[in-house]
Amino acid sequence: MPEQFLPDNPDQLPTRETTLSMSGLEFMQKILAGELPLAPIAKGLNYQLRSVKPDEVIFRGAPGFEQMNPTGTIHGGWYGTLLDSAMACAVMTRVAKGSVYTTLEYKVNIIRPIPSGMMVDCVGTVEHAGRSTGVATGKIIGVDDGKLYATGSTTCIIMTPK
């Protein structure tokens, strides 16, 4: 994976002006290249950006003890956060210069438990990107076994600040 930048404090996050100065695809490519930081949550949840192209973003990670619920399985929030990241960032690849996006809603379907320490890819794919909304789907797949562990869908709002 490319060497990526995990910020240590809020001052290392891109400013609004920086974000608005480029297209969403350029923004995501700069994160992949380590020129802009990953979201701080990626450190705590143990995932990184693996691939960026128009309409598709892939994150790779492995949940561990820190992501378990009290029963010793991986917390559903880990699946949800990883899927939200991949699906919403896929929509970001379609956002024009001068615009931003945010998640309006997302849905997660957990199909089977991910074992602690198992490496997975989370693929977000754009299904629709218009002037004001983007829709994407996602899937979490085991890197070594190729099995499907979860799916998701999202709707994002695309905004042009005045």
GUTORTOR-195442 format. One record per residue (C-alpha): residue in one letter; x, y, z. Coordinates in Angstrom, 3 decimals, m for minus. Each point is the difference from the previous one (the first is absolute). Layout:
<recs>
<r: A&u: X&v: Y&w: Z> .
...
</recs>
This chain:
<recs>
<r: M&u: 0.000&v: 0.000&w: 0.000> .
<r: P&u: 1.161&v: 3.568&w: m0.555> .
<r: E&u: 1.449&v: 1.775&w: 3.044> .
<r: Q&u: m2.885&v: 1.971&w: 1.442> .
<r: F&u: m0.159&v: 2.869&w: 2.397> .
<r: L&u: m1.941&v: m0.423&w: 3.253> .
<r: P&u: m0.477&v: 3.363&w: 1.728> .
<r: D&u: 0.915&v: 0.491&w: 3.664> .
<r: N&u: m2.090&v: 3.135&w: 0.563> .
<r: P&u: m2.764&v: 2.084&w: m1.644> .
<r: D&u: 2.511&v: 2.517&w: m1.377> .
<r: Q&u: 1.232&v: m2.686&w: m2.413> .
<r: L&u: m3.423&v: m0.435&w: m1.629> .
<r: P&u: m0.620&v: 1.786&w: m3.317> .
<r: T&u: m1.658&v: 3.400&w: 0.203> .
<r: R&u: m3.345&v: 0.648&w: m1.666> .
<r: E&u: 1.819&v: 2.064&w: m2.624> .
<r: T&u: 2.351&v: m2.905&w: m0.769> .
<r: T&u: m2.902&v: m2.430&w: m0.305> .
<r: L&u: m1.981&v: 2.315&w: m2.293> .
<r: S&u: 3.035&v: 0.776&w: m2.194> .
<r: M&u: m0.048&v: m3.402&w: m1.725> .
<r: S&u: m2.405&v: m2.624&w: m1.260> .
<r: G&u: m0.980&v: m2.836&w: 2.314> .
<r: L&u: 1.986&v: m2.435&w: m2.139> .
<r: E&u: 3.131&v: 2.161&w: 0.346> .
<r: F&u: m0.615&v: 0.258&w: 3.759> .
<r: M&u: m0.258&v: m3.783&w: 0.378> .
<r: Q&u: 3.079&v: m0.560&w: m2.188> .
<r: K&u: 1.997&v: 2.377&w: 2.227> .
<r: I&u: m1.043&v: m1.982&w: 3.079> .
<r: L&u: 1.077&v: m3.227&w: m1.711> .
<r: A&u: 3.353&v: 1.563&w: m0.899> .
<r: G&u: 0.585&v: 1.231&w: 3.564> .
<r: E&u: m0.214&v: 3.675&w: m0.984> .
<r: L&u: m3.149&v: 0.485&w: 2.107> .
<r: P&u: m0.827&v: m1.892&w: 3.199> .
<r: L&u: m2.306&v: m2.940&w: 0.403> .
<r: A&u: m2.987&v: 0.555&w: 2.260> .
<r: P&u: 1.190&v: m0.276&w: 3.619> .
<r: I&u: m2.522&v: m2.806&w: 0.628> .
<r: A&u: 1.987&v: m2.280&w: m2.335> .
<r: K&u: 2.740&v: m0.309&w: 2.621> .
<r: G&u: m2.294&v: m1.087&w: 2.814> .
<r: L&u: m1.878&v: m2.443&w: m2.186> .
<r: N&u: 3.102&v: m1.378&w: m1.766> .
<r: Y&u: m0.654&v: 0.621&w: m3.674> .
<r: Q&u: 1.663&v: 1.835&w: m2.876> .
<r: L&u: m0.917&v: 1.207&w: m3.446> .
<r: R&u: 1.144&v: m2.566&w: m2.570> .
<r: S&u: m1.335&v: 1.202&w: m3.359> .
<r: V&u: m1.722&v: 3.015&w: m1.537> .
<r: K&u: m1.491&v: 0.283&w: m3.460> .
<r: P&u: m3.089&v: 1.709&w: m1.385> .
<r: D&u: m3.098&v: m1.593&w: 1.566> .
<r: E&u: 1.962&v: m2.432&w: 2.218> .
<r: V&u: 1.976&v: 0.161&w: 3.222> .
<r: I&u: 1.528&v: m2.930&w: 1.880> .
<r: F&u: 1.040&v: m0.006&w: 3.640> .
<r: R&u: 1.954&v: m2.875&w: 1.568> .
<r: G&u: 0.157&v: m0.845&w: 3.666> .
<r: A&u: m0.227&v: m2.608&w: 2.719> .
<r: P&u: m2.117&v: 0.320&w: 3.122> .
<r: G&u: 1.596&v: m1.095&w: 3.250> .
<r: F&u: m0.573&v: m0.108&w: 3.724> .
<r: E&u: m0.561&v: 3.773&w: 0.155> .
<r: Q&u: m2.991&v: m0.352&w: m2.355> .
<r: M&u: m1.725&v: m2.814&w: 1.929> .
<r: N&u: m3.271&v: 0.213&w: 1.870> .
<r: P&u: m0.341&v: m1.552&w: 3.496> .
<r: T&u: m0.839&v: m3.435&w: m1.458> .
<r: G&u: 3.366&v: m0.219&w: m1.788> .
<r: T&u: m1.194&v: 0.537&w: m3.564> .
<r: I&u: 0.704&v: 2.978&w: m2.233> .
<r: H&u: m2.396&v: 2.855&w: 0.764> .
<r: G&u: m2.508&v: 0.817&w: m2.738> .
<r: G&u: 1.166&v: 3.605&w: 0.121> .
<r: W&u: 3.311&v: m1.083&w: m1.517> .
<r: Y&u: m1.808&v: m1.437&w: m3.029> .
<r: G&u: m2.167&v: 3.117&w: m0.220> .
<r: T&u: 2.852&v: 2.474&w: 0.252> .
<r: L&u: 2.104&v: m1.836&w: m2.567> .
<r: L&u: m2.941&v: m0.243&w: m2.419> .
<r: D&u: m0.951&v: 3.662&w: 0.557> .
<r: S&u: 3.592&v: 1.029&w: m0.717> .
<r: A&u: 0.248&v: m1.978&w: m3.249> .
<r: M&u: m3.461&v: 0.807&w: m1.333> .
<r: A&u: 0.109&v: 3.720&w: 0.827> .
<r: C&u: 3.561&v: 0.393&w: m1.286> .
<r: A&u: m1.084&v: m1.679&w: m3.248> .
<r: V&u: m2.650&v: 2.734&w: m0.310> .
<r: M&u: 2.758&v: 2.542&w: 0.744> .
<r: T&u: 1.771&v: m1.117&w: m3.193> .
<r: R&u: m2.945&v: 1.526&w: m1.912> .
<r: V&u: m0.184&v: 3.305&w: 1.890> .
<r: A&u: 0.955&v: 3.033&w: m2.090> .
<r: K&u: 2.575&v: 2.602&w: 1.001> .
<r: G&u: m1.634&v: 2.484&w: 2.376> .
<r: S&u: m2.431&v: m2.540&w: 1.456> .
<r: V&u: m0.050&v: m2.311&w: 3.011> .
<r: Y&u: m2.116&v: m2.929&w: 1.140> .
<r: T&u: m1.189&v: m1.723&w: 3.134> .
<r: T&u: m1.845&v: m3.209&w: 0.766> .
<r: L&u: m3.774&v: 0.369&w: 0.326> .
<r: E&u: m0.684&v: m3.626&w: 0.900> .
<r: Y&u: 1.505&v: m3.434&w: m0.334> .
<r: K&u: m1.026&v: m3.592&w: 0.524> .
<r: V&u: 2.145&v: m2.992&w: 0.933> .
<r: N&u: m0.704&v: m3.707&w: m0.414> .
<r: I&u: 2.425&v: m2.215&w: 1.940> .
<r: I&u: 0.113&v: m3.410&w: m1.651> .
<r: R&u: 2.588&v: m1.791&w: 2.122> .
<r: P&u: 2.411&v: 0.929&w: 2.804> .
<r: I&u: 3.486&v: 1.191&w: m0.875> .
<r: P&u: 2.576&v: m1.811&w: 2.152> .
<r: S&u: 2.297&v: 2.238&w: 2.035> .
<r: G&u: 3.146&v: 0.843&w: m1.949> .
<r: M&u: m1.400&v: m1.046&w: m3.374> .
<r: M&u: 0.878&v: 2.367&w: m2.857> .
<r: V&u: m2.984&v: 1.215&w: m2.055> .
<r: D&u: m0.565&v: 2.313&w: m2.927> .
<r: C&u: m2.961&v: 2.346&w: 0.014> .
<r: V&u: m1.031&v: 1.078&w: m3.498> .
<r: G&u: m2.247&v: 3.032&w: m0.466> .
<r: T&u: m1.577&v: 0.463&w: m3.443> .
<r: V&u: m2.059&v: 2.926&w: m1.283> .
<r: E&u: m3.398&v: m0.935&w: m1.425> .
<r: H&u: m1.153&v: 3.590&w: m0.643> .
<r: A&u: 1.528&v: 3.458&w: 0.357> .
<r: G&u: m2.105&v: 3.026&w: m0.870> .
<r: R&u: 0.012&v: 3.694&w: 0.851> .
<r: S&u: m1.203&v: m0.430&w: 3.571> .
<r: T&u: 0.153&v: m3.693&w: 0.920> .
<r: G&u: 2.265&v: m2.968&w: m0.398> .
<r: V&u: m0.926&v: m3.641&w: 0.562> .
<r: A&u: 2.565&v: m2.734&w: 0.569> .
<r: T&u: 0.209&v: m3.625&w: 1.053> .
<r: G&u: 2.714&v: m1.791&w: 1.897> .
<r: K&u: 1.247&v: m3.447&w: 0.856> .
<r: I&u: 2.510&v: m1.390&w: 2.470> .
<r: I&u: 1.932&v: m2.939&w: m1.412> .
<r: G&u: 2.655&v: m2.189&w: 1.631> .
<r: V&u: 3.396&v: 0.560&w: m1.637> .
<r: D&u: 1.122&v: m3.624&w: 0.307> .
<r: D&u: m3.297&v: m1.888&w: m0.205> .
<r: G&u: m1.956&v: 2.236&w: m2.413> .
<r: K&u: m3.148&v: m0.420&w: 2.109> .
<r: L&u: m2.602&v: 2.731&w: 0.329> .
<r: Y&u: m0.287&v: 1.191&w: 3.617> .
<r: A&u: m2.315&v: 3.008&w: m0.283> .
<r: T&u: m1.740&v: 2.279&w: m2.471> .
<r: G&u: m1.276&v: 3.526&w: 0.227> .
<r: S&u: m1.654&v: 2.862&w: m1.810> .
<r: T&u: 0.094&v: 3.750&w: 0.492> .
<r: T&u: m1.485&v: 3.266&w: m1.150> .
<r: C&u: 2.197&v: 3.086&w: 0.223> .
<r: I&u: m0.885&v: 3.652&w: m0.472> .
<r: I&u: 2.246&v: 2.025&w: m2.312> .
<r: M&u: 0.206&v: 3.692&w: 0.920> .
<r: T&u: 1.567&v: 3.105&w: m1.522> .
<r: P&u: 0.714&v: 2.502&w: 2.785> .
<r: K&u: m0.719&v: 3.637&w: m0.776> .
</recs>
